[in-house]
């Protein structure tokens, strides 16, 4: 034995993948003042559309209406606690699963969420343009 404890099996985050994406959109919206219309999950390669609304947004993949509240995010009666901390950090808790999370979003083009143990992370690219730019055209 090398003196190290055996590695524990990796557990997926208790937070739902759709909810992680919704948190990423809301954090970006709060940091930048602009609601993204496209969100790309870098881990899975999936792209999702968002429809901005005056007091939040509509997640078109789930058809959930998300409203921003001082306490966090309201998802049809369920609250996700969310608080911006420092220049780029944020923290919160999915009150349904109890899963705590932290992350970084400076209002640029990406948001990263970490699970409570910092053993899992989820990255999203966000865009406030309806179509991604065609980088191959001059």
C-alpha positions in Angstrom: 0.0 0.0 0.0 1.1 3.5 -0.7 -0.5 5.1 2.4 -3.3 6.7 0.4 -7.0 6.0 1.0 -8.7 4.2 -1.8 -10.5 6.5 -4.2 -14.2 6.8 -3.6 -16.4 6.2 -6.6 -17.3 9.4 -8.4 -20.8 10.5 -7.7 -22.7 12.7 -10.1 -23.9 16.0 -8.8 -27.3 15.8 -7.1 -28.3 18.9 -9.1 -30.3 18.2 -12.2 -28.5 19.0 -15.5 -31.4 21.3 -16.6 -31.2 23.2 -13.3 -27.4 23.7 -13.7 -28.0 25.2 -17.1 -30.7 27.5 -15.7 -28.4 28.6 -12.9 -25.6 29.4 -15.4 -28.1 31.5 -17.5 -29.3 33.4 -14.5 -25.8 34.1 -13.1 -24.7 35.4 -16.5 -27.8 37.6 -16.7 -27.1 39.1 -13.3 -23.4 39.6 -13.9 -23.6 41.1 -17.4 -27.1 42.7 -17.4 -27.8 40.7 -20.7 -29.8 37.5 -20.9 -28.1 34.9 -23.2 -30.2 33.4 -25.9 -27.9 30.4 -26.6 -26.2 28.2 -24.0 -23.7 25.5 -24.9 -22.9 22.8 -22.4 -19.1 22.2 -22.9 -19.2 18.8 -21.3 -21.9 17.3 -23.5 -21.7 19.5 -26.6 -25.4 20.3 -26.4 -26.7 23.8 -27.3 -29.9 25.2 -25.8 -32.1 28.2 -26.6 -33.3 30.7 -24.1 -36.0 33.3 -24.6 -35.4 36.5 -22.5 -38.3 37.9 -20.5 -38.6 41.1 -18.5 -38.3 39.5 -15.1 -36.3 36.4 -16.1 -36.4 34.0 -19.1 -38.0 31.0 -20.6 -35.8 27.8 -20.9 -37.0 26.4 -24.2 -35.7 22.9 -23.6 -37.8 22.4 -20.5 -40.4 25.1 -21.2 -39.8 26.4 -17.7 -40.5 30.0 -16.9 -37.7 31.3 -14.7 -38.2 34.4 -12.6 -35.4 36.3 -10.8 -36.1 37.0 -7.2 -33.9 38.7 -4.5 -33.4 35.3 -2.9 -32.4 33.5 -6.1 -34.4 31.9 -8.9 -38.1 30.9 -8.9 -39.0 27.9 -11.1 -42.7 27.6 -11.0 -42.9 27.7 -7.2 -39.5 26.1 -6.4 -36.7 28.3 -5.3 -33.0 27.9 -5.9 -31.0 30.1 -3.5 -28.4 32.2 -5.4 -26.0 34.9 -4.2 -23.3 36.7 -6.1 -20.1 37.0 -4.1 -17.0 39.0 -4.9 -16.3 40.1 -8.4 -16.9 36.9 -10.3 -17.9 34.2 -7.7 -21.4 33.0 -6.8 -22.9 30.4 -4.5 -26.2 28.8 -3.9 -28.3 25.8 -3.1 -30.9 23.7 -4.9 -33.5 23.7 -2.2 -35.2 20.6 -3.7 -32.2 18.3 -3.6 -30.2 20.1 -0.9 -27.2 20.3 -3.3 -25.0 23.3 -2.7 -22.9 24.8 -5.5 -20.4 27.5 -6.2 -19.0 29.0 -9.3 -17.5 31.7 -11.4 -19.0 34.1 -13.9 -17.6 37.4 -14.7 -20.1 38.5 -17.3 -18.0 37.3 -20.2 -18.8 34.3 -22.4 -18.6 31.4 -19.9 -19.9 30.2 -16.6 -18.5 27.4 -14.4 -20.4 25.6 -11.7 -18.8 23.4 -9.0 -20.5 20.9 -6.8 -20.3 21.3 -3.0 -17.2 19.0 -2.8 -15.5 20.7 -5.8 -15.0 17.3 -7.2 -17.3 18.0 -10.2 -17.6 21.0 -12.4 -19.8 22.0 -15.3 -18.9 24.6 -17.9 -21.2 26.6 -20.2 -20.5 29.0 -23.0 -23.2 31.7 -23.3 -24.1 34.0 -26.1 -26.5 36.9 -26.4 -26.5 36.6 -30.2 -29.1 34.4 -31.8 -26.7 32.8 -34.1 -23.1 31.9 -33.3 -20.6 33.9 -35.4 -19.3 32.2 -38.5 -15.6 32.3 -37.8 -14.7 30.8 -41.2 -16.0 33.8 -43.2 -13.6 36.7 -43.8 
